[in-house]
Amino acid sequence: MIHAEENAILKLSLSPLSCKGSSIYITHFPCQRCCKLIYQSGIRRVVYLQESMKIEKELIFFKKLRIKIEKLNIINPDGEIGIRAGFKIQ
């Protein structure tokens, strides 16, 4: 099984473009394997929607390497945080 982060980075590696200095936007915080690949590819910012596991080790890994981490909050029309049709990003 290949994760979405791996797939995106591998596809980009086949093009003349580079990940160096870029941001990656993902739905879930990356696993340890993807964290390493994100670092090795030169990505400098990770933007995610939610955690699907404990992320303490991965957060420490990114912070040591000075990779910026941002969690998006999705606000539904009814004011709740979550993902549904008709959402807006704040």
Buried (B, 14 or more C-beta within 10 A) or exposed (E): EEBEBBEBBEEBEEEEEEBEEBEBEBEBBBBEEBBEBBBEBEBBBBEBBBEEEEBEEBBEBBEEEEBEBEEBEBEBEEEEEEEEEEBEEE
